[in-house]
């Protein structure tokens, strides 16, 4: 039974690799085009207006602004997490002090360890 499972997993892997190879081949053919269209040698030609044409939408927010915003959100989440943890610790300390006071009020003052009588 284990041999069939192993064979099945290998078949799935081979099928996935074949699909990946066909997809890459199709993408490469599409990039070149049927008639051998112009394919740039490199991704960026060095011009500062590369890829920006009149009337086409362009990025309004720079990458630097997005990184700063992401760090700001992370700091906000971290600060809120620390403040929430601090309030929970304060609440636990308060409850612990209440329980200690309640326990001390129920124990006999001499510390003999006997149970207190009904109040």
C-alpha positions in Angstrom: 0.0 0.0 0.0 2.9 2.4 0.8 4.4 1.7 -2.7 1.2 3.0 -4.4 1.2 6.1 -2.2 4.8 6.8 -3.2 4.1 6.2 -6.9 1.0 8.5 -6.6 3.0 11.3 -5.0 5.7 11.0 -7.7 3.1 11.2 -10.4 1.6 14.3 -8.9 5.1 15.9 -8.7 5.9 15.0 -12.3 2.5 16.3 -13.5 3.1 19.6 -11.6 6.6 20.0 -13.2 5.2 19.3 -16.7 2.5 21.9 -16.2 5.1 24.4 -14.9 7.3 23.7 -17.9 4.5 24.2 -20.4 3.4 27.4 -18.7 6.9 28.9 -18.8 7.2 27.9 -22.5 3.9 29.5 -23.3 4.8 32.7 -21.4 8.1 32.9 -23.3 6.4 32.4 -26.6 3.9 35.1 -25.8 6.7 37.5 -24.8 8.5 37.0 -28.1 5.3 37.1 -30.1 4.5 35.3 -33.3 6.4 37.6 -35.6 9.5 38.1 -33.3 8.3 41.4 -31.9 10.6 43.9 -30.1 11.7 42.4 -26.8 13.9 44.8 -24.7 17.3 43.5 -23.7 16.9 44.7 -20.1 14.1 45.7 -17.8 15.1 49.3 -17.4 16.6 51.4 -20.2 17.9 54.1 -17.8 15.5 56.8 -18.7 13.6 58.5 -15.8 10.4 58.5 -17.8 10.7 54.8 -18.7 7.2 53.3 -18.9 5.4 56.6 -18.3 3.2 57.9 -21.1 0.8 60.8 -21.3 -2.7 60.0 -20.3 -1.9 56.6 -18.7 -2.4 56.1 -15.0 0.8 56.0 -12.9 1.8 55.4 -9.3 0.7 58.2 -7.0 2.5 56.9 -3.9 6.2 56.1 -3.9 7.7 53.0 -2.5 9.5 54.9 0.2 6.1 56.3 1.4 4.6 52.8 1.5 7.6 51.5 3.5 7.2 54.4 6.0 3.5 53.7 6.3 4.1 50.0 6.8 6.6 50.7 9.6 4.1 53.2 11.2 1.4 50.5 11.2 3.8 48.0 12.7 4.8 50.4 15.5 1.2 51.3 16.2 0.3 47.6 16.5 3.3 46.9 18.8 2.5 49.9 21.1 -1.2 48.8 21.3 -0.1 45.3 22.1 2.2 46.5 24.9 -0.4 48.8 26.4 -3.0 46.0 26.4 -0.6 43.5 28.0 0.2 46.2 30.6 -3.5 46.7 31.4 -4.0 42.9 31.7 -1.0 42.6 34.1 -2.4 45.5 36.2 -5.8 43.7 36.3 -4.2 40.4 37.4 -2.3 42.2 40.1 -5.5 43.9 41.3 -7.3 40.5 41.4 -4.4 38.8 43.1 -4.4 41.5 45.9 -8.1 41.1 46.3 -7.8 37.3 46.6 -4.9 37.7 49.1 -7.0 40.0 51.2 -10.0 37.7 51.1 -7.8 34.7 52.0 -6.2 36.5 54.9 -9.6 37.6 56.2 -10.8 34.0 56.3 -7.7 32.6 58.0 -7.4 32.5 61.8 -5.1 35.2 63.2 -3.0 32.7 65.2 -2.0 30.7 62.1 -2.9 27.4 63.6 -4.2 26.1 60.4 -7.6 25.1 61.6 -10.7 26.0 59.6 -12.6 29.0 60.7 -16.0 28.5 62.1 -19.2 29.7 60.4 -19.5 33.5 60.3 
